[in-house]
Amino acid sequence: MKKLLDDPSQAVTDSLRGFGLAHADQVSVHHEPNYVVRAGGTPPGQVAVVSGGGSGHEPLHAGFVGAGMLDAAVPGEVFTSPTPDQVLAAVQAADAGAGVLLIVKNYTGDVLNFETAAELAEAEDVETTSVLVNDDVAVEDSLYTAGRRGVAGTLFVEKVAGAAAARGDSLAQVTALAERAASAVRSMGVALTACTVPHVGKPSFDLGEDEVEIGIGIHGEPGRHRVTASGASDITRRLVDSVLDDIELAEGARVLLFVNGMGGTPASELYVVYGIARQMLVDHGAQVERSLVGSYVTSLEMQGVSVTVAVLDDELIELWDAPVRTPALTW
């Protein structure tokens, strides 16, 4: 295993230390326990939005801490849920008196640990609500979750919620909009190679030279099925068709198309996939009104891509377009 690490057991802590130094104008990194908050804290009287999960998906979640998005992020060890005490510390640090929304990806450990932290926060008079993200159409159950997994669509939910909080919405309003965003988004991914978890030291699964894994998650777990590697058009068709089979798109539906790299895919290839996916959506009768292309929700160094489609309306477009300034997403 060749990685730019000194001690695999300290990979998360060492990475967070560098992240905090590089973006000290936007975030503050805390250790023991590990969590990341906005520099200067959540504005007084504003709803705080907190998310988190296992590390290895950078820039999710810490890279989205800042004005117009998350107020705190809780990074667990690589592909491991953060502990309740981590989440509680982040909630307490982010709370500005208007309550805290927790955005949770649908993995068993995340769900249980965020629920425990919410109960502990409520006992200390911090009002919390939670929204579950389960946008992955690949599988109903996996080793990591009961039901659908939360993957790249999490970014969409976090952006909508953060913008709603920034404009002054109440906790109930921010929660309702986050739920609306979560119900409107679907994703499907493919792996060309497996990733290597630092403390494991070997690939998470084996893929032949001529194989790709359709329907992978973001923890290196196997997907729905394997097929012979083919060109971008065939692979993209499989991903987009799976999304379209699951989401209801009326004629003329307005959508966001988000093509996400899994960590080891060149931007040039992501744009190839984007062009094919966009034409498929147009042929299906959709209007692609917003787009995002890049590696935002990754799986370490995995080569692969996911396609996310979110159905938009005027308010969701307004919230997506609202100003955001974070280390990984800014406009």
C-alpha positions in Angstrom: 0.0 0.0 0.0 1.4 3.4 -1.0 -0.3 6.4 0.6 0.9 9.8 1.7 0.5 9.0 5.4 2.9 8.5 8.3 0.7 6.5 10.6 -2.6 5.0 9.2 -4.2 5.0 12.6 -3.7 8.8 12.7 -4.8 9.5 9.1 -8.0 11.4 10.1 -6.5 13.5 12.8 -3.5 14.4 10.7 -5.7 15.3 7.7 -8.0 17.4 9.9 -5.0 19.3 11.3 -3.8 20.3 7.8 -7.4 21.1 6.7 -7.8 23.5 9.7 -4.5 25.2 8.9 -5.3 25.6 5.2 -8.8 27.0 5.8 -8.5 28.8 9.1 -10.4 31.8 7.7 -13.5 29.6 7.3 -13.4 26.8 9.8 -12.1 25.8 13.2 -11.0 22.3 13.8 -11.3 20.7 17.3 -9.8 17.5 18.5 -10.6 15.1 21.3 -13.2 14.7 20.1 -12.8 15.6 16.4 -15.3 18.0 14.9 -15.2 21.1 12.6 -17.2 24.3 13.1 -17.6 27.6 11.2 -14.9 30.1 12.1 -16.7 32.6 14.3 -19.5 30.2 15.0 -23.1 30.1 13.8 -24.6 33.6 13.6 -26.7 34.3 16.8 -30.3 33.3 16.5 -29.8 31.3 13.3 -30.7 27.6 12.9 -27.5 25.5 12.9 -27.1 22.7 10.3 -24.8 19.8 11.3 -23.8 16.7 9.4 -21.1 14.1 9.5 -20.2 10.5 8.9 -17.1 8.4 8.3 -14.0 10.0 6.8 -12.7 9.0 3.4 -15.4 11.0 1.5 -13.7 14.3 1.4 -14.6 17.1 0.8 -17.9 15.7 2.3 -18.6 16.8 5.1 -16.0 19.1 6.5 -15.4 20.8 3.2 -18.9 22.1 3.2 -18.7 23.9 6.6 -19.1 27.6 6.1 -21.5 30.4 5.3 -24.6 29.2 3.5 -24.1 25.5 4.1 -23.0 23.5 7.3 -22.3 25.1 10.6 -20.5 22.0 11.9 -19.3 18.6 10.6 -18.4 15.5 12.5 -15.8 13.2 10.9 -15.5 9.6 12.1 -12.6 7.4 11.4 -12.3 6.2 7.8 -15.7 4.6 6.8 -16.7 4.5 10.4 -19.5 6.5 12.0 -18.6 9.3 14.4 -19.3 8.6 18.0 -22.3 10.2 19.9 -19.9 12.3 22.0 -18.4 13.7 18.9 -21.8 14.6 17.5 -22.9 16.1 20.8 -19.8 18.3 21.0 -20.4 19.6 17.5 -24.1 20.2 18.2 -23.3 22.2 21.3 -20.6 24.2 19.5 -22.9 25.0 16.6 -26.1 25.8 18.5 -26.9 29.5 18.3 -30.2 29.5 20.2 -32.6 28.6 17.3 -32.1 24.8 17.3 -30.0 22.4 15.3 -30.9 20.3 12.2 -28.9 17.0 11.9 -28.5 15.7 8.3 -27.8 12.0 8.5 -26.8 9.6 5.7 -28.7 6.3 6.0 -26.1 4.0 7.5 -26.9 2.1 10.6 -24.1 3.4 12.7 -24.7 7.0 11.7 -28.4 6.8 12.4 -27.9 5.2 15.8 -25.1 7.5 16.9 -26.8 10.7 15.7 -30.0 9.7 17.4 -28.2 9.1 20.7 -26.5 12.5 20.4 -29.8 14.2 19.7 -31.3 12.7 22.8 -28.3 13.9 24.9 -28.6 17.4 23.3 -32.3 17.5 24.1 -31.6 16.6 27.7 -29.4 19.8 27.8 -32.3 21.9 26.3 -30.9 22.1 22.8 -33.7 21.5 20.3 -32.8 19.2 17.5 -34.4 17.7 14.4 -33.1 15.1 12.0 -33.4 14.5 8.2 -32.3 11.2 6.7 -30.7 11.1 3.3 -31.2 7.9 1.3 -30.8 8.8 -2.4 -28.9 5.7 -3.6 -31.2 3.7 -5.9 -28.7 0.8 -6.3 -29.8 -1.4 -3.4 -32.4 -1.6 -0.7 -30.0 -3.1 1.9 -26.3 -3.4 2.3 -23.7 -4.3 4.9 -23.9 -0.7 6.2 -27.5 0.1 6.2 -31.1 -1.0 6.4 -32.7 0.6 3.4 -31.2 2.9 0.8 -27.8 4.5 1.4 -27.1 8.2 1.6 -24.5 9.1 -1.1 -23.8 12.1 -3.3 -27.3 13.6 -3.0 -26.3 14.5 0.6 -24.6 17.6 -0.9 -27.9 18.8 -2.3 -29.7 18.4 1.0 -26.9 20.2 2.9 -26.9 23.1 0.4 -30.7 23.6 0.6 -30.8 23.4 4.3 -27.8 25.7 4.8 -29.3 28.3 2.5 -32.7 28.1 4.3 -31.0 28.6 7.7 -28.9 31.5 6.3 -32.0 33.4 5.2 -33.5 33.1 8.7 -36.0 30.3 8.4 -37.1 28.6 11.6 -36.0 25.1 12.6 -39.3 23.6 11.4 -39.0 25.4 8.1 -35.4 24.4 7.5 -36.2 20.8 8.4 -39.2 20.7 6.0 -37.1 22.0 3.2 -34.3 19.5 3.9 -36.9 16.7 3.8 -38.2 18.1 0.5 -34.7 18.1 -0.9 -34.0 14.6 0.3 -37.2 13.3 -1.3 -36.4 15.0 -4.6 -32.9 13.5 -5.2 -31.7 10.1 -6.5 -28.2 8.8 -7.2 -26.5 5.8 -8.9 -22.7 5.0 -9.0 -20.1 2.8 -10.6 -16.6 1.7 -9.6 -13.8 1.0 -12.1 -11.4 0.1 -9.3 -11.8 -0.5 -5.5 -10.4 1.7 -2.8 -7.9 0.8 -0.1 -8.8 1.8 3.5 -5.5 2.9 5.2 -5.6 0.6 8.3 -6.7 -2.4 6.1 -4.0 -2.0 3.5 -5.6 -3.9 0.7 -8.5 -3.1 -1.8 -12.0 -3.4 -0.4 -13.0 -5.8 -3.2 -11.4 -7.4 -6.3 -12.3 -6.3 -9.8 -10.9 -7.9 -12.9 -9.1 -5.8 -15.5 -12.2 -6.0 -17.7 -14.9 -5.5 -15.0 -16.7 -2.6 -13.5 -19.0 -2.7 -10.4 -22.4 -1.1 -11.0 -24.3 0.3 -8.0 -21.5 0.8 -5.5 -21.9 2.9 -2.4 -19.2 5.2 -0.9 -17.7 2.8 1.6 -16.0 0.5 -0.8 -18.8 -2.0 -0.5 -19.7 -4.1 -3.6 -22.6 -2.9 -5.8 -25.6 -4.4 -7.6 -23.8 -6.4 -10.2 -20.6 -6.6 -12.3 -20.4 -6.1 -16.0 -17.7 -6.1 -18.6 -16.0 -2.8 -18.9 -17.3 -0.8 -21.8 -17.3 2.8 -23.1 -18.7 5.8 -21.3 -22.0 5.8 -23.1 -22.9 2.3 -22.0 -21.9 2.9 -18.4 -23.6 6.2 -18.2 -26.8 4.8 -19.7 -26.9 2.1 -17.0 -26.6 4.8 -14.3 -29.1 7.2 -15.7 -31.6 4.6 -16.6 -31.5 3.3 -13.0 -32.2 6.8 -11.7 -35.0 7.4 -14.2 -36.6 4.1 -13.3 -36.9 5.3 -9.7 -37.7 9.0 -9.9 -40.9 10.5 -11.3 -40.0 13.1 -14.0 -42.9 14.8 -15.6 -42.5 16.2 -19.1 -40.6 19.4 -18.8 -39.4 18.7 -15.2 -36.6 21.0 -14.1 -33.6 19.2 -12.6 -30.2 19.5 -11.2 -27.6 17.1 -12.8 -24.7 16.4 -10.5 -21.9 14.2 -11.9 -19.6 13.2 -9.0 -16.2 11.7 -9.1 -15.4 8.9 -6.5 -11.8 10.2 -5.8 -9.6 8.8 -8.6 -11.5 9.9 -11.8 -10.1 12.7 -14.0 -12.3 15.7 -14.5 -12.1 15.2 -18.2 -13.9 11.8 -17.8 -16.5 13.3 -15.5 -17.4 15.8 -18.2 -17.7 13.0 -20.8 -20.2 11.4 -18.5 -22.0 14.7 -17.9 -22.5 15.3 -21.6 -24.0 11.8 -22.1 -26.2 12.0 -19.0 -27.5 15.5 -19.9 -28.5 14.4 -23.4 -30.3 11.4 -21.9 -32.2 13.6 -19.5 -33.1 16.0 -22.3 -34.3 13.1 -24.5 -36.4 12.0 -21.5 -38.2 15.4 -21.6 -36.4 17.0 -18.6 -34.9 20.5 -18.5 -31.4 20.6 -16.9 -31.5 24.0 -15.2 -28.5 23.5 -12.8 -25.4 21.5 -13.0 -22.4 20.4 -10.8 -19.4 18.4 -11.9 -16.5 17.3 -9.7 -15.3 15.1 -7.0 -17.3 16.1 -4.0 -18.5 12.9 -2.3 -15.6 10.4 -2.7 -14.5 7.0 -1.7 -10.8 7.5 -1.0 -9.0 6.9 -4.3 -11.7 4.8 -6.0 -11.9 5.3 -9.7 -15.6 5.7 -10.6 -18.5 8.1 -10.9 -22.0 8.7 -9.7 -24.9 10.4 -11.3 -27.3 12.4 -9.2 -30.6 13.9 -10.4 -32.6 16.3 -8.2 -36.1 17.6 -9.2 -36.2 21.3 -8.7 -38.9 24.0 -8.2 -38.6 27.7 -7.8 -37.7 27.6 -4.1 -35.2 24.8 -4.4 -33.5 26.7 -7.2 -33.4 29.8 -5.1 -31.8 28.0 -2.2 -29.3 26.2 -4.5 -28.3 29.5 -6.1 -28.0 31.3 -2.7 -24.5 32.4 -1.8 -22.2 29.8 -0.3 -18.6 30.1 0.9 -17.0 26.9 2.2 -13.6 25.3 1.5 -15.0 23.0 -1.2 -18.1 24.8 -2.6 -18.2 28.6 -3.2 -20.4 30.9 -5.3 
